[in-house]
Amino acid sequence: MSDFILPVGPQPIRPEGPKAPGSSEAPEKAFKDVLAESIEKVNALQKEADSAQAALATGKTDNVAEVFTAVRKAELAFETLMQIRNKLMDAYDEIQRMRI
C-alpha cells in the first residue's frame, strides 16, 4: 500500500516561476489587454444589436426573436462589464483608504 495521499479540498494557487523560452504554453495576456478586448466585444455586440433593431424597423427582417436575442446579449454583456468596472472601482477605493 502506498503512503502517498492526495489532498482533499481547495488547493492554494501558487505562482509559477518564469517560463522557459520556447515553451509550448501560450503566453498569458496582461489584464489591460483582456479588459480592452472585453470592451471591444461589448461594443461589437452593441453595434450588432443596433443594426438588428434598424433592420427590424426598416422592414429588412421580420425575425423578432433574432433581434431580441441580439439586444439581450448586448444588454447582458454591458451589465457584466459595468459590474467589473464597479468591482475595480471598489478595489481602487479600498486601496486608497489603506494606511501605509
C-alpha positions as CSV (number, residue, x, y, z in Angstrom):
1,M,0.0,0.0,0.0
2,S,1.3,3.4,-0.9
3,D,1.9,6.2,1.7
4,F,1.1,8.8,-0.8
5,I,-2.2,10.6,0.0
6,L,-3.9,13.1,-2.3
7,P,-5.0,16.3,-0.5
8,V,-8.8,16.9,-0.4
9,G,-10.4,20.3,-0.8
10,P,-9.4,23.5,-2.4
11,Q,-5.7,23.9,-3.1
12,P,-3.8,27.2,-2.8
13,I,-2.8,28.8,-6.0
14,R,0.9,29.0,-6.3
15,P,2.5,31.4,-8.8
16,E,4.7,29.6,-11.3
17,G,8.3,30.7,-12.0
18,P,9.4,32.4,-15.2
19,K,8.5,30.4,-18.3
20,A,11.3,28.9,-20.3
21,P,11.9,30.5,-23.7
22,G,10.3,28.4,-26.4
23,S,7.9,26.7,-24.0
24,S,4.8,25.3,-25.7
25,E,2.3,27.1,-23.4
26,A,0.5,30.1,-24.7
27,P,1.8,33.4,-23.2
28,E,-0.5,35.0,-20.6
29,K,-2.2,38.2,-21.5
30,A,-1.9,41.4,-19.5
31,F,-5.0,42.4,-17.5
32,K,-5.3,45.6,-19.5
33,D,-5.3,43.6,-22.8
34,V,-8.0,41.3,-21.5
35,L,-10.1,44.3,-20.4
36,A,-9.6,46.1,-23.7
37,E,-10.7,43.0,-25.6
38,S,-13.8,42.8,-23.4
39,I,-14.7,46.4,-24.1
40,E,-14.3,45.8,-27.8
41,K,-16.5,42.7,-27.7
42,V,-19.2,44.6,-25.8
43,N,-19.0,47.4,-28.3
44,A,-19.3,44.9,-31.2
45,L,-22.4,43.4,-29.5
46,Q,-23.9,46.9,-29.1
47,K,-23.4,47.7,-32.8
48,E,-24.9,44.3,-33.8
49,A,-28.0,45.0,-31.7
50,D,-28.3,48.5,-33.1
51,S,-28.1,47.2,-36.7
52,A,-30.6,44.4,-35.9
53,Q,-33.1,46.9,-34.5
54,A,-32.6,49.2,-37.5
55,A,-33.2,46.2,-39.8
56,L,-36.4,45.3,-38.0
57,A,-37.6,49.0,-38.0
58,T,-36.9,49.3,-41.8
59,G,-38.5,46.0,-42.7
60,K,-35.3,44.3,-43.8
61,T,-36.0,41.5,-41.4
62,D,-39.1,40.2,-39.7
63,N,-37.3,37.8,-37.3
64,V,-38.2,39.4,-33.9
65,A,-36.6,36.6,-31.9
66,E,-33.2,37.2,-33.6
67,V,-33.4,40.9,-32.8
68,F,-34.5,40.3,-29.2
69,T,-31.6,37.9,-28.8
70,A,-29.1,40.3,-30.1
71,V,-30.4,43.1,-27.9
72,R,-30.4,40.9,-24.8
73,K,-26.9,39.7,-25.5
74,A,-25.7,43.3,-25.7
75,E,-27.5,44.2,-22.5
76,L,-26.0,41.3,-20.6
77,A,-22.5,42.0,-21.9
78,F,-22.8,45.7,-20.9
79,E,-24.2,44.8,-17.4
80,T,-21.4,42.4,-16.9
81,L,-18.8,45.0,-18.0
82,M,-20.4,47.5,-15.6
83,Q,-20.2,45.1,-12.7
84,I,-16.5,44.5,-13.5
85,R,-16.0,48.3,-13.5
86,N,-17.8,48.6,-10.2
87,K,-15.6,45.9,-8.6
88,L,-12.5,47.6,-9.9
89,M,-13.6,51.0,-8.5
90,D,-14.4,49.4,-5.1
91,A,-10.9,47.8,-5.1
92,Y,-9.3,51.2,-6.0
93,D,-11.2,52.9,-3.2
94,E,-10.1,50.2,-0.8
95,I,-6.5,50.7,-1.8
96,Q,-6.9,54.5,-1.4
97,R,-8.1,54.0,2.2
98,M,-5.2,51.9,3.2
99,R,-2.7,53.3,5.6
100,I,0.9,52.7,4.9
